[in-house]
Amino acid sequence: MSDLPAHTSVWGELADVDHELRHVDVGGVRTRVLRAGSSGPHLVLLHGTGGHLEAYARDVAGLAEDFRVTVYDMVGHGWSDLPDRPYTTDVLSDHLVGLMDALDIDAAHLSGESLGGWVAAWTAAHSPDRVDRLVLNTPGNITDKPEVMVRLRESTMAAVLDPSDEVVRRRVEFLFHHKEMVTDELVGLRRAVYSRPGFVRAITNTLVLQDPEVRKNFAWDPAWVSRITAPTLLLWTDHDPTGGLDEAALLLEWLPRARLHVIEDAGHWPQWEKPEEYLSVHRDFLLAGDPV
């Protein structure tokens, strides 16, 4: 039996996977994209607030066996361009649809984590012809709890203003139930993003969604959520710091076609902490067409 750890590095996860990493022009926004998999339905993965495509490093190889996978840095995130405008949910959704246009993807399954889930859901409600099935992975603070908004805003801004190992590590650890799984490489990647010229302005433009006055125009609400016709999987965890199962129950009431799966012993990043179960649930729901 090998004594290698389950995860060695982002490169270790991708080392034996045919993939392409490049930048794509999306309406003038230079957008970093990683693609893998040559057959099966399209699957687009969306990261969370202040994140980047490496959030899915532990999943790309497994998903590429069954899907044509696209994972990207949203506008104002990662190593994509940082135009000076508020990155509200509609702007992020427009960027997603523009990316799909640029890549000749007519429709795709969408799986979004945290903010990515919010953007995926908004897209499914407002551009329903572009979404086949939908996975909302710990979409976060459905009920707009002020304390969660304050914590996310303050911890993220602190890490961008002081991208030291200690402060950024604390921000990344917020995402994990098992904080010992946070690697030096993952912290280093986040430090590099947060140290980019112009990123203080960019994260300020992202964190407008944690301002109650701005947020109310995009907040989760049955008025728009109930318009989602795509079959939807709510992928929750038992240790999500942004929202409990009571919030999942709300979405189950609002969504016309949805079911819930709870991953135990994980926090806000089940795709990293529990990759085997994450992959299995995606295959069952997206390929086998598990009923909702």
Contacts in CASP RR format, 6 or more apart in sequence:
PFRMAT RR
TARGET T0000
AUTHOR 0000-0000-0000
METHOD contacts of the structure
MODEL  1
MSDLPAHTSVWGELADVDHELRHVDVGGVRTRVLRAGSSGPHLVLLHGTG
GHLEAYARDVAGLAEDFRVTVYDMVGHGWSDLPDRPYTTDVLSDHLVGLM
DALDIDAAHLSGESLGGWVAAWTAAHSPDRVDRLVLNTPGNITDKPEVMV
RLRESTMAAVLDPSDEVVRRRVEFLFHHKEMVTDELVGLRRAVYSRPGFV
RAITNTLVLQDPEVRKNFAWDPAWVSRITAPTLLLWTDHDPTGGLDEAAL
LLEWLPRARLHVIEDAGHWPQWEKPEEYLSVHRDFLLAGDPV
7 13 0 8 1.000
7 58 0 8 1.000
7 181 0 8 1.000
7 183 0 8 1.000
9 183 0 8 1.000
9 185 0 8 1.000
10 54 0 8 1.000
10 57 0 8 1.000
10 185 0 8 1.000
10 186 0 8 1.000
10 189 0 8 1.000
13 57 0 8 1.000
13 58 0 8 1.000
13 60 0 8 1.000
13 61 0 8 1.000
14 36 0 8 1.000
14 57 0 8 1.000
14 60 0 8 1.000
14 61 0 8 1.000
16 61 0 8 1.000
17 36 0 8 1.000
17 60 0 8 1.000
17 61 0 8 1.000
17 64 0 8 1.000
18 36 0 8 1.000
18 37 0 8 1.000
18 38 0 8 1.000
18 64 0 8 1.000
19 34 0 8 1.000
19 35 0 8 1.000
19 36 0 8 1.000
19 37 0 8 1.000
19 60 0 8 1.000
19 64 0 8 1.000
20 34 0 8 1.000
20 35 0 8 1.000
20 36 0 8 1.000
21 32 0 8 1.000
21 33 0 8 1.000
21 34 0 8 1.000
22 32 0 8 1.000
22 33 0 8 1.000
23 30 0 8 1.000
23 31 0 8 1.000
23 32 0 8 1.000
23 33 0 8 1.000
23 80 0 8 1.000
24 30 0 8 1.000
24 31 0 8 1.000
24 33 0 8 1.000
24 72 0 8 1.000
24 99 0 8 1.000
24 102 0 8 1.000
24 103 0 8 1.000
25 31 0 8 1.000
25 102 0 8 1.000
26 75 0 8 1.000
26 95 0 8 1.000
26 98 0 8 1.000
26 99 0 8 1.000
26 102 0 8 1.000
27 98 0 8 1.000
28 81 0 8 1.000
29 75 0 8 1.000
29 80 0 8 1.000
29 81 0 8 1.000
29 83 0 8 1.000
29 95 0 8 1.000
30 80 0 8 1.000
30 81 0 8 1.000
31 72 0 8 1.000
31 73 0 8 1.000
31 75 0 8 1.000
31 80 0 8 1.000
31 81 0 8 1.000
31 95 0 8 1.000
31 99 0 8 1.000
32 52 0 8 1.000
32 53 0 8 1.000
32 72 0 8 1.000
32 73 0 8 1.000
32 78 0 8 1.000
32 79 0 8 1.000
32 80 0 8 1.000
33 53 0 8 1.000
33 70 0 8 1.000
33 71 0 8 1.000
33 72 0 8 1.000
33 73 0 8 1.000
33 99 0 8 1.000
33 103 0 8 1.000
34 53 0 8 1.000
34 60 0 8 1.000
34 69 0 8 1.000
34 70 0 8 1.000
34 71 0 8 1.000
34 72 0 8 1.000
35 68 0 8 1.000
35 69 0 8 1.000
35 70 0 8 1.000
35 71 0 8 1.000
35 103 0 8 1.000
36 60 0 8 1.000
36 61 0 8 1.000
36 63 0 8 1.000
36 64 0 8 1.000
36 69 0 8 1.000
37 64 0 8 1.000
37 65 0 8 1.000
37 67 0 8 1.000
37 68 0 8 1.000
37 69 0 8 1.000
38 68 0 8 1.000
39 68 0 8 1.000
40 66 0 8 1.000
40 67 0 8 1.000
40 68 0 8 1.000
41 67 0 8 1.000
41 68 0 8 1.000
41 108 0 8 1.000
41 109 0 8 1.000
41 132 0 8 1.000
41 286 0 8 1.000
41 287 0 8 1.000
42 67 0 8 1.000
42 68 0 8 1.000
42 70 0 8 1.000
42 105 0 8 1.000
42 107 0 8 1.000
42 108 0 8 1.000
42 109 0 8 1.000
43 63 0 8 1.000
43 67 0 8 1.000
43 68 0 8 1.000
43 69 0 8 1.000
43 70 0 8 1.000
43 108 0 8 1.000
43 109 0 8 1.000
43 110 0 8 1.000
43 111 0 8 1.000
43 282 0 8 1.000
43 286 0 8 1.000
44 70 0 8 1.000
44 71 0 8 1.000
44 72 0 8 1.000
44 96 0 8 1.000
44 99 0 8 1.000
44 100 0 8 1.000
44 105 0 8 1.000
44 108 0 8 1.000
44 109 0 8 1.000
44 110 0 8 1.000
44 111 0 8 1.000
45 53 0 8 1.000
45 56 0 8 1.000
45 59 0 8 1.000
45 63 0 8 1.000
45 69 0 8 1.000
45 70 0 8 1.000
45 71 0 8 1.000
45 111 0 8 1.000
45 112 0 8 1.000
45 113 0 8 1.000
46 72 0 8 1.000
46 74 0 8 1.000
46 96 0 8 1.000
46 110 0 8 1.000
46 111 0 8 1.000
46 112 0 8 1.000
46 113 0 8 1.000
46 115 0 8 1.000
46 116 0 8 1.000
46 117 0 8 1.000
46 119 0 8 1.000
46 120 0 8 1.000
47 53 0 8 1.000
47 55 0 8 1.000
47 56 0 8 1.000
47 71 0 8 1.000
47 73 0 8 1.000
47 74 0 8 1.000
47 77 0 8 1.000
47 112 0 8 1.000
47 113 0 8 1.000
47 114 0 8 1.000
47 115 0 8 1.000
47 116 0 8 1.000
48 55 0 8 1.000
48 74 0 8 1.000
48 77 0 8 1.000
48 112 0 8 1.000
48 113 0 8 1.000
48 114 0 8 1.000
48 115 0 8 1.000
48 116 0 8 1.000
48 117 0 8 1.000
49 114 0 8 1.000
49 115 0 8 1.000
49 152 0 8 1.000
49 156 0 8 1.000
49 206 0 8 1.000
49 207 0 8 1.000
49 209 0 8 1.000
50 77 0 8 1.000
50 78 0 8 1.000
50 115 0 8 1.000
50 156 0 8 1.000
50 193 0 8 1.000
50 203 0 8 1.000
50 206 0 8 1.000
51 73 0 8 1.000
51 77 0 8 1.000
51 78 0 8 1.000
51 190 0 8 1.000
51 193 0 8 1.000
52 73 0 8 1.000
52 77 0 8 1.000
52 78 0 8 1.000
52 79 0 8 1.000
52 189 0 8 1.000
52 190 0 8 1.000
52 193 0 8 1.000
53 71 0 8 1.000
53 72 0 8 1.000
53 73 0 8 1.000
53 78 0 8 1.000
54 186 0 8 1.000
54 189 0 8 1.000
55 113 0 8 1.000
55 269 0 8 1.000
55 271 0 8 1.000
55 272 0 8 1.000
56 71 0 8 1.000
56 271 0 8 1.000
57 272 0 8 1.000
58 271 0 8 1.000
58 272 0 8 1.000
58 275 0 8 1.000
59 271 0 8 1.000
59 275 0 8 1.000
59 278 0 8 1.000
59 279 0 8 1.000
60 69 0 8 1.000
60 71 0 8 1.000
62 279 0 8 1.000
63 69 0 8 1.000
63 279 0 8 1.000
63 282 0 8 1.000
66 283 0 8 1.000
66 287 0 8 1.000
67 109 0 8 1.000
67 286 0 8 1.000
70 99 0 8 1.000
70 103 0 8 1.000
70 105 0 8 1.000
70 108 0 8 1.000
72 80 0 8 1.000
72 99 0 8 1.000
73 79 0 8 1.000
73 80 0 8 1.000
74 80 0 8 1.000
74 87 0 8 1.000
74 92 0 8 1.000
74 95 0 8 1.000
74 96 0 8 1.000
74 115 0 8 1.000
74 116 0 8 1.000
74 119 0 8 1.000
75 81 0 8 1.000
75 82 0 8 1.000
75 83 0 8 1.000
75 87 0 8 1.000
75 91 0 8 1.000
75 92 0 8 1.000
75 95 0 8 1.000
76 82 0 8 1.000
76 83 0 8 1.000
76 87 0 8 1.000
76 202 0 8 1.000
76 205 0 8 1.000
76 206 0 8 1.000
77 193 0 8 1.000
77 202 0 8 1.000
77 206 0 8 1.000
78 193 0 8 1.000
78 196 0 8 1.000
79 193 0 8 1.000
79 196 0 8 1.000
82 196 0 8 1.000
82 198 0 8 1.000
82 199 0 8 1.000
82 201 0 8 1.000
82 202 0 8 1.000
84 201 0 8 1.000
84 205 0 8 1.000
85 91 0 8 1.000
85 205 0 8 1.000
86 205 0 8 1.000
86 208 0 8 1.000
86 214 0 8 1.000
87 202 0 8 1.000
87 205 0 8 1.000
87 206 0 8 1.000
87 208 0 8 1.000
87 209 0 8 1.000
88 208 0 8 1.000
88 209 0 8 1.000
88 214 0 8 1.000
88 217 0 8 1.000
88 218 0 8 1.000
89 118 0 8 1.000
89 119 0 8 1.000
89 122 0 8 1.000
89 209 0 8 1.000
89 218 0 8 1.000
90 122 0 8 1.000
90 126 0 8 1.000
90 218 0 8 1.000
92 115 0 8 1.000
92 116 0 8 1.000
92 119 0 8 1.000
92 122 0 8 1.000
93 119 0 8 1.000
93 122 0 8 1.000
93 123 0 8 1.000
93 126 0 8 1.000
93 127 0 8 1.000
96 110 0 8 1.000
96 119 0 8 1.000
96 120 0 8 1.000
96 123 0 8 1.000
97 123 0 8 1.000
97 127 0 8 1.000
97 130 0 8 1.000
100 106 0 8 1.000
100 108 0 8 1.000
100 130 0 8 1.000
106 130 0 8 1.000
107 129 0 8 1.000
107 130 0 8 1.000
107 131 0 8 1.000
107 132 0 8 1.000
108 130 0 8 1.000
108 131 0 8 1.000
108 132 0 8 1.000
109 131 0 8 1.000
109 132 0 8 1.000
109 133 0 8 1.000
109 134 0 8 1.000
109 135 0 8 1.000
109 286 0 8 1.000
110 117 0 8 1.000
110 120 0 8 1.000
110 123 0 8 1.000
110 124 0 8 1.000
110 131 0 8 1.000
110 133 0 8 1.000
110 134 0 8 1.000
110 135 0 8 1.000
111 117 0 8 1.000
111 120 0 8 1.000
111 134 0 8 1.000
111 135 0 8 1.000
111 137 0 8 1.000
111 282 0 8 1.000
112 119 0 8 1.000
112 120 0 8 1.000
112 135 0 8 1.000
112 136 0 8 1.000
112 137 0 8 1.000
112 139 0 8 1.000
113 137 0 8 1.000
113 138 0 8 1.000
113 139 0 8 1.000
113 268 0 8 1.000
113 269 0 8 1.000
113 271 0 8 1.000
114 137 0 8 1.000
114 138 0 8 1.000
114 139 0 8 1.000
114 140 0 8 1.000
114 242 0 8 1.000
114 268 0 8 1.000
115 209 0 8 1.000
116 139 0 8 1.000
117 136 0 8 1.000
117 137 0 8 1.000
117 139 0 8 1.000
118 139 0 8 1.000
118 140 0 8 1.000
118 218 0 8 1.000
118 220 0 8 1.000
120 131 0 8 1.000
120 134 0 8 1.000
120 135 0 8 1.000
120 136 0 8 1.000
121 134 0 8 1.000
121 136 0 8 1.000
121 139 0 8 1.000
121 220 0 8 1.000
121 225 0 8 1.000
121 228 0 8 1.000
121 232 0 8 1.000
122 218 0 8 1.000
122 224 0 8 1.000
123 130 0 8 1.000
123 131 0 8 1.000
124 131 0 8 1.000
124 134 0 8 1.000
124 228 0 8 1.000
124 229 0 8 1.000
124 230 0 8 1.000
124 232 0 8 1.000
125 224 0 8 1.000
125 225 0 8 1.000
125 227 0 8 1.000
125 228 0 8 1.000
126 224 0 8 1.000
126 227 0 8 1.000
128 227 0 8 1.000
128 228 0 8 1.000
128 229 0 8 1.000
128 230 0 8 1.000
131 230 0 8 1.000
132 230 0 8 1.000
133 230 0 8 1.000
133 231 0 8 1.000
133 232 0 8 1.000
133 233 0 8 1.000
133 285 0 8 1.000
133 286 0 8 1.000
133 289 0 8 1.000
134 228 0 8 1.000
134 230 0 8 1.000
134 231 0 8 1.000
134 232 0 8 1.000
134 233 0 8 1.000
135 232 0 8 1.000
135 233 0 8 1.000
135 235 0 8 1.000
135 282 0 8 1.000
135 285 0 8 1.000
135 286 0 8 1.000
136 232 0 8 1.000
136 233 0 8 1.000
136 234 0 8 1.000
136 235 0 8 1.000
136 251 0 8 1.000
137 235 0 8 1.000
137 270 0 8 1.000
137 271 0 8 1.000
138 235 0 8 1.000
138 236 0 8 1.000
138 237 0 8 1.000
138 240 0 8 1.000
138 242 0 8 1.000
138 243 0 8 1.000
138 267 0 8 1.000
138 268 0 8 1.000
138 269 0 8 1.000
138 270 0 8 1.000
139 220 0 8 1.000
139 234 0 8 1.000
139 251 0 8 1.000
140 148 0 8 1.000
140 240 0 8 1.000
140 242 0 8 1.000
140 243 0 8 1.000
140 247 0 8 1.000
140 268 0 8 1.000
141 148 0 8 1.000
141 149 0 8 1.000
141 152 0 8 1.000
141 242 0 8 1.000
141 243 0 8 1.000
141 247 0 8 1.000
142 220 0 8 1.000
142 243 0 8 1.000
142 247 0 8 1.000
142 250 0 8 1.000
142 251 0 8 1.000
143 220 0 8 1.000
143 243 0 8 1.000
143 247 0 8 1.000
143 250 0 8 1.000
144 212 0 8 1.000
144 215 0 8 1.000
144 216 0 8 1.000
144 219 0 8 1.000
144 220 0 8 1.000
145 243 0 8 1.000
146 212 0 8 1.000
148 241 0 8 1.000
148 242 0 8 1.000
148 243 0 8 1.000
149 210 0 8 1.000
149 211 0 8 1.000
149 212 0 8 1.000
149 215 0 8 1.000
150 210 0 8 1.000
151 174 0 8 1.000
152 207 0 8 1.000
152 210 0 8 1.000
152 242 0 8 1.000
153 207 0 8 1.000
153 210 0 8 1.000
155 170 0 8 1.000
155 171 0 8 1.000
155 174 0 8 1.000
156 171 0 8 1.000
156 203 0 8 1.000
156 206 0 8 1.000
156 207 0 8 1.000
157 203 0 8 1.000
157 204 0 8 1.000
157 207 0 8 1.000
158 167 0 8 1.000
158 171 0 8 1.000
159 167 0 8 1.000
159 168 0 8 1.000
159 170 0 8 1.000
159 171 0 8 1.000
159 190 0 8 1.000
159 194 0 8 1.000
160 194 0 8 1.000
160 199 0 8 1.000
160 200 0 8 1.000
160 203 0 8 1.000
161 200 0 8 1.000
163 190 0 8 1.000
163 191 0 8 1.000
163 194 0 8 1.000
163 195 0 8 1.000
164 191 0 8 1.000
165 187 0 8 1.000
165 188 0 8 1.000
165 191 0 8 1.000
168 187 0 8 1.000
168 188 0 8 1.000
168 190 0 8 1.000
168 191 0 8 1.000
168 194 0 8 1.000
169 182 0 8 1.000
169 187 0 8 1.000
171 190 0 8 1.000
172 182 0 8 1.000
172 186 0 8 1.000
172 187 0 8 1.000
172 190 0 8 1.000
173 179 0 8 1.000
173 182 0 8 1.000
174 241 0 8 1.000
174 268 0 8 1.000
175 267 0 8 1.000
175 268 0 8 1.000
175 269 0 8 1.000
175 272 0 8 1.000
176 182 0 8 1.000
176 267 0 8 1.000
176 268 0 8 1.000
176 269 0 8 1.000
176 272 0 8 1.000
176 273 0 8 1.000
177 237 0 8 1.000
177 239 0 8 1.000
177 265 0 8 1.000
177 266 0 8 1.000
177 267 0 8 1.000
177 273 0 8 1.000
178 265 0 8 1.000
178 266 0 8 1.000
178 273 0 8 1.000
181 272 0 8 1.000
181 273 0 8 1.000
193 199 0 8 1.000
194 203 0 8 1.000
196 202 0 8 1.000
208 214 0 8 1.000
209 215 0 8 1.000
209 218 0 8 1.000
220 250 0 8 1.000
220 251 0 8 1.000
220 254 0 8 1.000
222 253 0 8 1.000
222 254 0 8 1.000
225 251 0 8 1.000
225 254 0 8 1.000
225 255 0 8 1.000
226 254 0 8 1.000
226 255 0 8 1.000
226 256 0 8 1.000
228 255 0 8 1.000
228 256 0 8 1.000
229 256 0 8 1.000
229 257 0 8 1.000
230 257 0 8 1.000
231 257 0 8 1.000
231 258 0 8 1.000
231 285 0 8 1.000
231 289 0 8 1.000
231 292 0 8 1.000
232 255 0 8 1.000
232 257 0 8 1.000
232 258 0 8 1.000
232 259 0 8 1.000
232 292 0 8 1.000
233 258 0 8 1.000
233 259 0 8 1.000
233 260 0 8 1.000
233 261 0 8 1.000
233 281 0 8 1.000
233 285 0 8 1.000
233 290 0 8 1.000
233 292 0 8 1.000
234 248 0 8 1.000
234 251 0 8 1.000
234 252 0 8 1.000
234 255 0 8 1.000
234 258 0 8 1.000
234 259 0 8 1.000
234 260 0 8 1.000
234 261 0 8 1.000
235 261 0 8 1.000
235 263 0 8 1.000
235 270 0 8 1.000
235 278 0 8 1.000
235 281 0 8 1.000
236 244 0 8 1.000
236 245 0 8 1.000
236 248 0 8 1.000
236 260 0 8 1.000
236 261 0 8 1.000
236 262 0 8 1.000
236 263 0 8 1.000
237 262 0 8 1.000
237 263 0 8 1.000
237 264 0 8 1.000
237 266 0 8 1.000
237 267 0 8 1.000
237 268 0 8 1.000
237 270 0 8 1.000
238 245 0 8 1.000
238 262 0 8 1.000
238 263 0 8 1.000
238 264 0 8 1.000
238 265 0 8 1.000
238 266 0 8 1.000
238 267 0 8 1.000
239 265 0 8 1.000
239 266 0 8 1.000
239 267 0 8 1.000
240 267 0 8 1.000
240 268 0 8 1.000
241 267 0 8 1.000
241 268 0 8 1.000
242 268 0 8 1.000
245 260 0 8 1.000
245 262 0 8 1.000
248 260 0 8 1.000
248 262 0 8 1.000
251 258 0 8 1.000
252 258 0 8 1.000
252 259 0 8 1.000
252 260 0 8 1.000
257 292 0 8 1.000
258 292 0 8 1.000
259 290 0 8 1.000
259 291 0 8 1.000
259 292 0 8 1.000
261 281 0 8 1.000
261 285 0 8 1.000
263 270 0 8 1.000
263 274 0 8 1.000
263 277 0 8 1.000
263 278 0 8 1.000
263 281 0 8 1.000
265 273 0 8 1.000
265 274 0 8 1.000
266 273 0 8 1.000
266 274 0 8 1.000
267 273 0 8 1.000
270 277 0 8 1.000
270 278 0 8 1.000
271 278 0 8 1.000
284 290 0 8 1.000
END
